[in-house]
Amino acid sequence: MDFEKLLAMGQAMNLQGTDLWAFVKDREAKAEKDKKRDERQKEREHQKELKESELEIEEKRAQRQLEQTSHEDGSLSSAYKQIRPTLPHFNDGKDDMDAYLRRFERFAQIAGWDQSEWAGMISTLLTG
């Protein structure tokens, strides 16, 4: 809200002098805090979208590598074994575990890994 609207709101509440001034300043500070919080939230969402885009690109790259390798030697299973996890390591203080596990599962499914091998693969990516 702008200063004039806050001033009118305070006057409508029968505030005067220092009480009115404190009311306006308090509301301005709250509005600024809300604005900064919204900006941080937008930045987090943007970073999340970037990570998801990077993951999609990496998944497509792995899929192309898998297809190329399987065409070269005719053996699809040997192509799966050649692909190693290219996901970033899990950062305990920064990443959300549920989201990270979903990304890993999507990646593993696209790469065609046997589900019995997932635990060994993800254990190399976990830290903290």
Phi, psi and chi 1 to 4 in degrees:
 res  aa     phi    psi   chi1   chi2   chi3   chi4
   1 MET       -  149.2 -102.1 -170.9 -143.2      -
   2 ASP   -86.4  167.1   63.4  -13.6      -      -
   3 PHE   -57.6  -43.5 -179.2   78.2      -      -
   4 GLU   -64.2  -40.1  -71.4   80.2   21.2      -
   5 LYS   -67.0  -40.5  -73.1 -177.8 -179.0  179.5
   6 LEU   -64.9  -40.2  -70.4  172.6      -      -
   7 LEU   -62.7  -44.7 -170.1   60.4      -      -
   8 ALA   -65.1  -38.4      -      -      -      -
   9 MET   -64.3  -43.5 -173.7 -174.0  -56.5      -
  10 GLY   -64.5  -39.9      -      -      -      -
  11 GLN   -67.1  -34.6  -71.1  171.1  -20.5      -
  12 ALA   -66.0  -24.8      -      -      -      -
  13 MET   -89.3    9.2  -65.1  169.2   49.3      -
  14 ASN    65.1   31.5  -67.1  -34.1      -      -
  15 LEU   -88.3  145.4  -63.7  175.5      -      -
  16 GLN  -142.8  159.5  -62.9  176.7   -2.3      -
  17 GLY    58.2 -131.0      -      -      -      -
  18 THR   -67.0  -31.0   57.2      -      -      -
  19 ASP   -64.8  -42.5  -68.6  -24.0      -      -
  20 LEU   -64.2  -45.0  177.8   59.7      -      -
  21 TRP   -62.2  -43.1 -175.7 -108.2      -      -
  22 ALA   -65.2  -38.9      -      -      -      -
  23 PHE   -61.3  -48.3  170.8   79.1      -      -
  24 VAL   -63.0  -46.5  170.3      -      -      -
  25 LYS   -63.4  -40.8  -74.5  -63.2  177.8 -173.7
  26 ASP   -63.0  -44.2 -178.2   53.3      -      -
  27 ARG   -67.1  -37.9  -68.5  -63.0  174.2  129.9
  28 GLU   -64.8  -42.1  -76.3 -179.9  -24.9      -
  29 ALA   -63.6  -41.4      -      -      -      -
  30 LYS   -64.6  -41.7 -176.4 -178.8 -179.2  -41.7
  31 ALA   -63.3  -40.4      -      -      -      -
  32 GLU   -66.2  -40.9 -175.9   64.8   27.8      -
  33 LYS   -63.2  -43.3 -177.0  178.1  174.4 -177.3
  34 ASP   -62.8  -40.0  -69.8  -14.5      -      -
  35 LYS   -63.7  -44.4 -178.9  179.9  173.5 -176.1
  36 LYS   -64.9  -39.3  -73.4 -178.7 -179.2 -179.5
  37 ARG   -62.6  -43.1 -174.7 -168.4   66.6 -125.8
  38 ASP   -63.8  -39.0  -69.1  -16.8      -      -
  39 GLU   -65.0  -41.8  -71.6  172.0   -3.2      -
  40 ARG   -63.7  -39.5  -73.7 -169.9  -51.3  -91.8
  41 GLN   -64.3  -42.7  178.8   64.6   25.3      -
  42 LYS   -63.0  -39.2  -74.1  179.4 -176.6  178.0
  43 GLU   -65.9  -41.1  179.5   61.4   27.2      -
  44 ARG   -62.5  -42.6  -77.4 -169.5  -61.5  -92.9
  45 GLU   -64.2  -39.2  -71.1  171.8    3.8      -
  46 HIS   -63.7  -44.6  177.0   69.6      -      -
  47 GLN   -63.0  -38.3  -68.5  -61.8  -33.8      -
  48 LYS   -63.9  -44.4  178.9 -177.5  173.6 -173.1
  49 GLU   -62.1  -39.7  -70.9  172.0    4.9      -
  50 LEU   -62.4  -45.0  -74.8  176.5      -      -
  51 LYS   -62.6  -41.6  -76.8 -173.6  176.7 -172.1
  52 GLU   -64.8  -38.7  -71.7  174.3   -8.6      -
  53 SER   -64.3  -43.5  -63.4      -      -      -
  54 GLU   -61.0  -39.8  -70.3  171.4    1.8      -
  55 LEU   -65.3  -43.4  178.2   61.3      -      -
  56 GLU   -60.5  -42.7  -75.4 -179.7   36.3      -
  57 ILE   -62.2  -43.9  -69.4  168.6      -      -
  58 GLU   -65.8  -38.3 -160.5   57.5   43.8      -
  59 GLU   -63.5  -43.4  -71.6  171.9  -11.8      -
  60 LYS   -64.8  -39.3  -70.3  177.0 -177.1  177.1
  61 ARG   -63.1  -42.6 -174.2  176.1  -63.8  137.8
  62 ALA   -65.1  -39.8      -      -      -      -
  63 GLN   -63.9  -43.1 -175.6   66.1   30.5      -
  64 ARG   -63.3  -41.6  -80.0 -164.5  -49.6  -88.5
  65 GLN   -62.5  -42.1  179.7 -175.9    0.4      -
  66 LEU   -61.8  -47.2  174.5   66.2      -      -
  67 GLU   -63.3  -43.1  -69.4  169.0   -0.5      -
  68 GLN   -63.4  -46.1 -177.4 -178.8   17.7      -
  69 THR   -64.8  -40.1  -54.3      -      -      -
  70 SER   -68.5  -30.5   65.5      -      -      -
  71 HIS   -74.0  -33.2  -69.8  -61.9      -      -
  72 GLU   -69.6  -44.8  -71.3  173.3   -0.2      -
  73 ASP  -110.7   -1.6   66.4    5.7      -      -
  74 GLY    74.8    1.8      -      -      -      -
  75 SER  -115.9  110.5  170.6      -      -      -
  76 LEU   -69.3  -37.5 -162.4   56.1      -      -
  77 SER   -66.0  -35.5   61.3      -      -      -
  78 SER   -69.3  -28.1   67.0      -      -      -
  79 ALA   -68.2  -38.3      -      -      -      -
  80 TYR   -61.8  -40.9  -68.3  146.4      -      -
  81 LYS   -68.4  -23.7  -67.2  176.4 -176.4  175.0
  82 GLN   -79.7  -20.5  -68.7  178.2    1.8      -
  83 ILE   -82.8  128.6  -63.0  176.4      -      -
  84 ARG  -111.6  157.1  -63.5  -72.9  180.0 -118.0
  85 PRO   -57.8  128.6  -18.0   26.7      -      -
  86 THR  -114.8   15.5   55.2      -      -      -
  87 LEU   -75.0  151.6  -66.6  169.6      -      -
  88 PRO   -68.5  156.7   23.8  -31.5      -      -
  89 HIS   -65.8  146.9  -72.0  -77.2      -      -
  90 PHE   -71.8  128.6  175.1   77.4      -      -
  91 ASN  -107.7  111.0 -177.0  -23.2      -      -
  92 ASP   -55.8  -39.9 -169.5   28.7      -      -
  93 GLY   -83.8  -12.8      -      -      -      -
  94 LYS  -114.3  -39.4 -175.4  177.4  176.1 -175.0
  95 ASP   -94.2  152.6  -64.3  -35.7      -      -
  96 ASP   -89.4  123.3  176.5   50.1      -      -
  97 MET   -59.7  -44.3  178.6   58.4   88.1      -
  98 ASP   -62.4  -44.9  -68.6  -29.2      -      -
  99 ALA   -64.5  -40.0      -      -      -      -
 100 TYR   -64.3  -43.2 -172.5   82.9      -      -
 101 LEU   -64.7  -37.6  -70.0  173.8      -      -
 102 ARG   -63.7  -42.5  -77.2 -168.0  -59.7  -89.0
 103 ARG   -62.6  -44.1  -75.8 -165.2  -50.4  -94.4
 104 PHE   -61.0  -45.1  176.6   83.7      -      -
 105 GLU   -62.5  -42.0  -71.7  173.3   -5.0      -
 106 ARG   -61.9  -44.8  -81.8 -164.8  -37.8 -118.1
 107 PHE   -61.5  -46.0 -175.4   85.4      -      -
 108 ALA   -64.2  -39.1      -      -      -      -
 109 GLN   -65.8  -44.8  -72.0  170.4  -11.6      -
 110 ILE   -64.0  -38.9  -72.1  172.1      -      -
 111 ALA   -73.2  -14.2      -      -      -      -
 112 GLY    78.5   24.6      -      -      -      -
 113 TRP   -70.3  146.2  -64.9  -20.8      -      -
 114 ASP   -68.6  131.6 -175.1    0.0      -      -
 115 GLN   -60.0  -25.5 -165.1  167.2    0.0      -
 116 SER   -69.5  -14.8   64.5      -      -      -
 117 GLU   -97.7   -6.0  -62.2  174.7   -2.5      -
 118 TRP   -61.0  -42.0  -71.9    9.3      -      -
 119 ALA   -59.9  -43.0      -      -      -      -
 120 GLY   -65.4  -38.3      -      -      -      -
 121 MET   -68.0  -45.5  -65.4  -69.2 -151.3      -
 122 ILE   -72.9  -26.2 -162.2  165.7      -      -
 123 SER   -63.0  -25.3   67.9      -      -      -
 124 THR   -77.3  -13.8   63.6      -      -      -
 125 LEU  -102.8  -10.8  -62.1  170.1      -      -
 126 LEU   -88.8  137.6  -61.6  177.4      -      -
 127 THR  -132.7  164.6   60.2      -      -      -
 128 GLY    91.0      -      -      -      -      -
